Amino acid sequence: GQNIDQPTEMTATEGAIVQINCTYQTSGFNGLFWYQQHAGEAPTFLSYNVLDGLEEKGRFSSFLSRSKGYSYLLLKELQMKDSASYLCAVLDSNYQLIWGAGTKLIIKP
Amino acid sequence: ETGVTQTPRHLVMGMTNKKSLKCEQHLGHNAMYWYKQSAKKPLELMFVYSLEERVENNSVPSRFSPECPNSSHLFLHLHTLQPEDSALYLCASSQTLGEPNYGYTFGSGTRLTVV
């Protein structure tokens, strides 16, 4: 079966760096997404990786290793507004999105 | 308006009621999706429409009935629901089916409580 694993919850300190990991086992691979979802709000697109390596967008970076079935989302200079759930999703060979359960990130002052 | 709009934001209904959820997108996208989001579980894909044609129905109970009258609107009709159907129902759209690169644009969801 298809599976996406990510930690349920993480805690970090304002101003620090946090890395949220995602491992996947899917039928084929057409890219990996990260979404951010604040409580009671819509998930919003953060990044898309289809090739191995690191993609940087301001304070957020996303890394992919297709051979290891592994990705991470790196958040730098954490701010209180970064408290949210972070969803990892993989586009499989049928172009269907397979979702992880999300990682709830709690930022403490 | 831009983006994906869902109404209502909150809905409480009894098990014998009939209600409908509405989704509207003004992005010119050709694909629309209904998802169910329950606490600590992955998003569950319920229905997929591409160019107003249903292309996916992931074994969803018949008490959920989708309707896509045009490429901008999507409805989810609900009847005789069960308490376990209480969840956040999210609508999403994408340029084309399974769009890579830009992903999906989500609405803020309807928080459904079945009593």
Interface residues (C-beta under 8 A of the other chain):
Chain A: I4 T8 N30 G31 F33 Y35 G40 E41 A42 P43 T44 F45 Y48 V50 L87 A89 L91 N94 Y95 Q96 L97 I98 W99 G100 A101 G102
Chain B: V4 K40 K41 P42 L43 L45 E56 L90 L97 G98 P100 N101 Y102 G103 Y104 T105 F106 G107 S108 G109 R111
